[in-house]
Amino acid sequence: MYCKLIQSTTLIFTLLGCLKAAAPTVVVDPEIAALAEKLKDKTVKTRLKAIEDLAGKGDKAAPVADKICDATMDANGQVGLAALASLEKFDLTYTSHWWI
């Protein structure tokens, strides 16, 4: 029970990291944008690979971190956890999310 509470709390605080102040308009590298589109693919394997590739890009992929935040809520738990883990690779200071 305690472990689940810690996991839930960690998830909440990580997702709240996506709630930073609205970002200025940023031009996204076409390669990064293409990877971000793959986060919506039907196959789990493709979505996982896209998350891995985006995390490997580091802060270059930070402008699409909001799409990775969305992927944390993926129907497949493995994709959601991979997305959550990949968020620590980015500086989310200037990232906004759709509900802001």
C-alpha positions as CSV (number, residue, x, y, z in Angstrom):
1,M,0.0,0.0,0.0
2,Y,2.8,2.4,1.0
3,C,4.7,1.6,-2.3
4,K,1.6,2.4,-4.4
5,L,1.2,5.7,-2.6
6,I,4.8,6.6,-3.3
7,Q,4.4,5.6,-7.0
8,S,1.2,7.6,-7.3
9,T,2.8,10.6,-5.6
10,T,5.8,10.4,-7.9
11,L,3.6,10.2,-10.9
12,I,1.6,13.2,-9.8
13,F,4.6,15.4,-9.2
14,T,6.2,14.3,-12.5
15,L,3.1,15.2,-14.4
16,L,2.9,18.5,-12.5
17,G,6.3,19.2,-13.9
18,C,4.6,19.5,-17.2
19,L,2.5,22.4,-15.8
20,K,5.2,25.0,-16.1
21,A,4.5,28.5,-17.5
22,A,3.4,28.7,-21.1
23,A,6.3,28.3,-23.5
24,P,7.3,30.8,-26.2
25,T,6.7,29.6,-29.7
26,V,9.5,27.1,-30.6
27,V,10.4,25.8,-34.0
28,V,10.6,22.0,-33.7
29,D,13.2,20.0,-35.6
30,P,11.4,18.0,-38.3
31,E,13.1,14.8,-37.1
32,I,11.8,15.4,-33.5
33,A,8.3,16.2,-34.8
34,A,8.3,13.0,-36.8
35,L,9.3,11.0,-33.7
36,A,6.6,12.8,-31.7
37,E,4.0,11.7,-34.3
38,K,5.0,8.1,-33.8
39,L,3.8,8.4,-30.2
40,K,0.3,8.0,-31.6
41,D,1.1,4.9,-33.7
42,K,-1.1,1.8,-33.3
43,T,1.7,-0.5,-32.4
44,V,3.3,-0.6,-28.9
45,K,6.7,-1.4,-30.3
46,T,6.7,1.8,-32.5
47,R,5.5,4.0,-29.6
48,L,8.2,2.5,-27.3
49,K,10.9,3.1,-29.9
50,A,9.8,6.7,-30.4
51,I,10.0,7.4,-26.7
52,E,13.5,5.8,-26.6
53,D,14.6,7.9,-29.6
54,L,13.2,11.1,-28.2
55,A,14.8,10.5,-24.8
56,G,18.1,9.9,-26.6
57,K,17.8,13.4,-28.2
58,G,17.9,15.0,-24.7
59,D,16.9,18.7,-24.5
60,K,16.6,18.9,-28.3
61,A,13.3,17.0,-27.9
62,A,12.1,19.2,-25.0
63,P,9.7,21.1,-27.2
64,V,7.6,17.9,-27.7
65,A,7.8,16.9,-24.0
66,D,4.1,17.7,-23.7
67,K,3.4,14.9,-26.2
68,I,5.5,12.6,-24.0
69,C,3.5,13.7,-21.0
70,D,0.4,12.7,-22.9
71,A,2.1,9.3,-23.6
72,T,2.4,8.7,-19.8
73,M,-1.4,8.1,-19.9
74,D,-1.1,5.5,-22.7
75,A,-3.4,2.5,-22.6
76,N,-0.3,0.3,-22.5
77,G,1.3,0.5,-19.1
78,Q,4.8,-0.3,-20.5
79,V,4.5,2.8,-22.9
80,G,3.3,4.9,-20.0
81,L,6.2,4.0,-17.7
82,A,8.7,4.4,-20.5
83,A,7.3,7.9,-21.2
84,L,7.4,8.8,-17.5
85,A,11.0,7.6,-17.2
86,S,12.0,9.6,-20.3
87,L,10.7,12.9,-18.9
88,E,13.7,13.1,-16.6
89,K,15.9,13.6,-19.6
90,F,14.4,16.9,-20.4
91,D,14.6,20.4,-19.0
92,L,10.9,21.1,-18.7
93,T,11.3,24.7,-17.6
94,Y,9.7,26.2,-20.8
95,T,7.2,23.4,-21.5
96,S,3.5,23.8,-21.4
97,H,0.7,21.2,-21.6
98,W,-2.6,21.2,-23.3
99,W,-4.6,22.2,-20.2
100,I,-2.7,25.4,-19.6
